[in-house]
């Protein structure tokens, strides 16, 4: 990862990528590195630190949502991170939103990622960790498997027990809810209907129609669930963290979403296209334009803090 800049050097990039691919096939042990100013354990081959350095706006919508929600509430927020993986989102917020988050509830269902999560976040008293596979009901779903080195997806060939976010977080004391489960976000949100109704948190989730299909999840389920809870204002950001467009859920959202779904699944010019979507609760006092403008997050650029 430290040598990742060589990818773009003429005559060297091809050799670097070949060596990287070979190493990823033969080396699967966690490695120690630095991320957001802290020493952490990550899976070898996890490109999050590399992406963060090369794409300054990567994950900026999450940073902005936390900052704007805290500003609207006038206090530090309580955040839930579903699909917490190795804890990278929490570490990002600790660095870029210092003292803006009172408590983190981190949910991760994959055994390997949960072990990394425990190691990386153990020093912090304001982090509560939950080892659970979430869905829309308490039952069973396909097991979580690593589709790449950073996260896991419900595409396994065995069934595992599931629960709901409503059952995991009985107090429903949440201000910001982040869901990133590689295509399973709709079912996770459907299992948080009580939380959405009672707490009305700001929500950010990954909308990846191709992975939704791979996990057997209706790509529109997340929007339908949020719509039933009264959410109407949706902000779409590209996978690079750049603002794309607004959508009013009370208008022709269904037609627009079906067109976007088709684009994401079939595009020949936008590889692996998907969005991070922010859903603002009604009467939140949060300015959609301020969130879209990334007014807080734009103060930061990706630091070369990987040693």
Residue pairs with C-beta under 8 A, 6 or more apart in sequence:
1 33
1 47
1 49
1 50
1 306
2 306
2 307
3 16
4 50
4 53
4 54
6 12
6 13
6 16
7 13
7 16
7 17
9 16
20 45
23 44
23 45
24 44
24 45
24 149
27 44
27 45
28 43
28 44
28 45
29 44
30 41
30 42
30 43
30 44
30 116
31 41
31 42
31 43
31 44
32 39
32 40
32 41
33 39
33 40
33 42
33 49
33 306
33 307
34 40
34 305
34 306
34 307
35 42
35 48
35 49
35 88
35 91
35 305
35 306
36 88
36 91
36 92
36 94
36 95
36 96
36 305
37 95
37 305
38 91
38 94
38 120
40 86
40 87
40 91
40 116
40 119
40 120
41 86
41 116
41 119
41 120
42 48
42 49
42 86
42 116
43 86
43 112
43 116
43 146
43 149
43 150
44 149
45 149
46 86
46 149
46 150
47 148
47 149
47 150
48 88
48 150
49 306
50 306
51 58
52 58
52 59
52 302
53 302
53 303
53 304
53 306
54 302
55 240
55 241
55 302
56 300
56 301
56 302
57 240
57 241
57 242
57 294
57 297
58 240
58 241
58 302
59 89
59 92
59 241
60 237
60 241
60 294
60 297
60 298
60 300
61 204
61 235
61 237
61 241
61 243
61 276
61 278
61 291
61 294
61 297
62 89
62 92
62 93
62 178
62 204
62 276
63 92
63 93
63 96
63 97
63 296
63 297
63 300
64 290
64 291
64 294
64 295
64 296
64 297
65 176
65 202
65 204
65 278
65 291
66 77
66 79
66 93
66 97
66 100
66 101
66 176
67 97
67 100
67 296
67 297
68 202
68 286
68 287
68 290
68 291
68 295
68 296
69 77
69 175
69 176
69 202
69 284
69 286
70 76
70 77
70 97
70 100
70 101
70 175
72 284
72 285
72 286
73 175
75 102
76 99
76 100
76 101
76 102
77 100
77 101
77 102
77 175
77 176
78 101
78 102
78 103
78 105
78 173
78 174
78 175
78 176
79 93
79 101
79 103
79 104
79 105
79 174
79 175
79 176
79 177
79 178
80 104
80 105
80 106
80 107
80 165
80 169
80 174
80 176
80 177
80 178
80 201
81 89
81 90
81 104
81 105
81 106
81 107
81 178
82 107
82 134
82 165
82 177
82 178
82 179
82 180
82 181
82 188
83 107
83 108
83 151
83 179
83 180
83 181
83 182
84 90
84 106
84 107
84 108
84 113
84 117
84 129
85 108
85 110
85 113
85 116
85 117
85 150
85 151
85 152
86 113
86 116
86 117
86 120
86 150
87 106
87 116
87 117
87 120
87 121
87 127
88 150
89 178
89 180
90 104
90 106
90 121
90 124
90 127
91 120
93 100
93 101
93 104
94 101
94 124
96 297
96 300
97 296
101 126
102 126
103 126
103 127
103 128
104 121
104 124
104 126
104 127
104 128
105 128
105 130
105 169
105 174
106 117
106 121
106 127
106 128
106 129
106 130
107 130
107 132
107 134
107 165
107 168
108 114
108 117
108 129
108 130
108 131
109 131
109 132
109 133
109 134
109 144
109 152
109 160
110 144
110 146
110 152
111 131
112 146
113 151
113 152
114 129
114 131
117 129
118 129
121 127
121 129
130 168
132 162
132 163
132 168
133 141
133 143
133 144
133 154
133 160
133 161
133 162
133 163
134 162
134 163
134 164
134 165
134 168
134 181
134 184
134 187
134 188
134 191
135 141
135 162
135 163
135 164
135 184
135 187
135 188
135 191
136 164
136 187
136 188
136 190
136 191
137 162
137 164
137 191
138 161
138 162
138 163
138 164
138 167
139 161
139 162
140 159
140 160
140 161
140 162
141 154
141 159
141 160
141 162
141 184
141 187
142 154
142 155
142 156
142 157
142 158
142 159
142 160
142 215
142 216
143 154
143 156
143 157
143 158
143 159
143 160
144 152
144 153
144 154
144 156
144 160
145 152
145 153
145 155
145 156
146 152
147 153
147 155
147 182
147 211
151 180
151 181
151 182
152 182
153 181
153 182
153 183
153 184
153 211
153 214
153 215
154 181
154 182
154 183
154 184
154 215
155 183
155 214
155 215
163 191
164 191
164 192
165 188
165 191
165 192
165 195
166 172
166 191
166 192
166 193
166 194
166 195
167 191
169 195
172 194
172 195
172 198
172 199
173 199
174 195
174 199
174 201
175 199
175 201
175 202
176 201
176 202
176 203
176 204
177 192
177 195
177 201
177 202
177 203
177 204
178 203
178 204
178 205
179 185
179 188
179 189
179 203
179 204
179 205
179 206
180 205
180 206
181 188
181 206
182 206
182 208
182 211
182 215
183 208
183 210
183 211
183 212
183 213
183 214
183 215
183 217
184 212
184 215
184 217
185 205
185 206
185 207
185 212
185 217
185 222
186 212
186 217
186 218
186 219
186 220
186 221
186 222
186 225
187 217
187 221
189 196
189 203
189 205
189 221
189 222
189 225
189 226
190 221
190 225
193 225
193 228
193 229
195 201
196 203
196 225
196 226
196 229
196 231
197 229
200 229
200 230
200 281
200 282
200 284
201 281
202 278
202 279
202 280
202 281
202 284
202 286
203 226
203 231
203 278
203 279
203 281
204 276
204 277
204 278
204 279
205 222
205 276
205 277
205 279
206 274
206 275
206 276
206 277
207 219
207 222
207 236
207 274
207 275
207 276
207 277
208 264
208 274
208 275
209 219
209 260
209 261
209 264
209 265
209 274
210 264
210 265
210 272
210 274
211 274
212 218
212 219
212 221
213 219
213 265
218 224
219 257
219 261
220 254
220 257
220 258
220 261
222 277
223 234
223 249
223 253
223 257
226 234
226 249
226 279
227 249
227 253
230 281
230 282
231 249
231 279
231 280
231 281
231 282
232 248
232 249
232 250
232 282
233 246
233 248
233 249
233 279
233 280
233 288
234 246
234 247
234 248
234 249
234 253
234 277
234 278
234 279
234 280
235 243
235 245
235 246
235 247
235 277
235 278
235 280
235 288
235 291
235 292
236 243
236 244
236 245
236 246
236 247
236 260
236 275
236 276
236 277
237 243
237 244
237 275
237 276
237 277
237 278
238 244
238 275
238 276
239 272
239 273
239 274
239 275
239 276
241 276
243 292
243 293
243 294
244 275
246 288
246 292
247 253
247 256
247 257
260 275
263 270
263 273
264 270
264 273
264 274
264 275
267 273
278 291
280 286
280 288
280 291
